[in-house]
């Protein structure tokens, strides 16, 4: 996800827990998922997110690795050595490139734990004509220097005093990036005894893409589900699959969009907290279906990857 257009998290604190997510400033009414979105003027990342919380300080970062996540997506590993740099799972960075006027906006797809262990963060960026994405795919190299600034109100940051929740993560396309960070963070919390009291009860990921080749991070997602099948599960949805699904993905893959019936199987109105990220039509449909199966609005947190913003990814 790039240049995220934050639409809404909860309008009030949830179950008394202030750590899971903070109260947010909403976008204008024409940008809410209950309104029409097709006529919006395209804006840049800084303008779209002007009312969204971001940290004040810029941090220098060095590109220390570049990997091909798919045919069209590069995963960038950035070393950020300053001890004051931190982020919450689900947040994004303003991305500053020397010599490029346009500021990028990319969701962090790694966990806060990776930053603590290795001093790095990761971004997954789709190849487009948008200047920051184009630079990453055509000019960026190991040892390139950039600067980053953390922002975003869409995150999972549980505290010991917060109630234990079951997480339902629902991603469409490149909307997987912040949710993958949350998934990795949940896995990190379970791996460390001292953090167990902050870990979610169960985490289920519903991830929809056009075909299995566009499912980012799929191998690691499956590995996490294998490691703790009592705590993690996933379903991959493919909507335009033209070839046979890879054998290793078949147990997890469903042809077609995420249905109301499937959501119902993974919703407990008393315990489920849902994080939802994807394009506007998907957000509208899934948000409506979640409420139909009994999940209240304050338990549905969402961030939109607007169709007009795809060029920013």
FENNOR-V965951 format. One record per residue. N is the residue number from 1. OMEGA is omega as a letter, one per 30 degrees, with the letter a starting at -180 (none if undefined). Layout:
BEGIN
n	omega
N	OMEGA
N	OMEGA
END
This chain:
BEGIN
n	omega
1	a
2	a
3	a
4	l
5	a
6	a
7	l
8	l
9	a
10	l
11	l
12	a
13	a
14	l
15	l
16	a
17	a
18	a
19	a
20	l
21	a
22	l
23	a
24	l
25	a
26	l
27	l
28	a
29	a
30	a
31	l
32	a
33	l
34	l
35	l
36	a
37	a
38	a
39	a
40	l
41	l
42	a
43	l
44	a
45	a
46	l
47	a
48	a
49	a
50	a
51	a
52	a
53	l
54	l
55	a
56	a
57	l
58	l
59	l
60	l
61	l
62	l
63	a
64	l
65	l
66	a
67	l
68	l
69	l
70	l
71	a
72	a
73	l
74	l
75	a
76	l
77	a
78	l
79	l
80	a
81	a
82	a
83	a
84	a
85	l
86	l
87	l
88	a
89	a
90	a
91	l
92	l
93	l
94	a
95	a
96	a
97	l
98	l
99	l
100	a
101	a
102	l
103	l
104	l
105	a
106	l
107	l
108	a
109	l
110	a
111	l
112	l
113	l
114	l
115	l
116	a
117	a
118	l
119	a
120	l
121	l
122	l
123	l
124	a
125	l
126	a
127	l
128	l
129	l
130	a
131	l
132	l
133	l
134	l
135	a
136	a
137	a
138	a
139	a
140	l
141	l
142	a
143	l
144	a
145	l
146	l
147	a
148	l
149	a
150	l
151	l
152	l
153	a
154	a
155	l
156	a
157	a
158	l
159	a
160	a
161	a
162	l
163	l
164	l
165	l
166	a
167	l
168	a
169	a
170	a
171	l
172	l
173	a
174	l
175	l
176	a
177	a
178	a
179	l
180	l
181	l
182	l
183	l
184	l
185	l
186	l
187	l
188	a
189	a
190	a
191	a
192	a
193	a
194	a
195	a
196	a
197	l
198	a
199	l
200	l
201	l
202	l
203	l
204	l
205	l
206	a
207	a
208	l
209	a
210	l
211	a
212	l
213	a
214	l
215	a
216	l
217	a
218	a
219	l
220	l
221	l
222	l
223	l
224	l
225	l
226	a
227	a
228	a
229	l
230	a
231	a
232	l
233	a
234	l
235	l
236	l
237	l
238	a
239	a
240	a
241	a
242	l
243	l
244	l
245	l
246	a
247	a
248	l
249	a
250	l
251	a
252	a
253	l
254	l
255	l
256	a
257	l
258	a
259	l
260	a
261	l
262	l
263	a
264	a
265	a
266	a
267	l
268	a
269	a
270	a
271	a
272	l
273	a
274	l
275	a
276	a
277	a
278	l
279	a
280	a
281	l
282	l
283	a
284	a
285	a
286	l
287	l
288	a
289	l
290	l
291	l
292	a
293	l
294	a
295	a
296	a
297	a
298	l
299	l
300	a
301	a
302	l
303	a
304	l
305	a
306	a
307	a
308	a
309	a
310	l
311	l
312	a
313	none
END
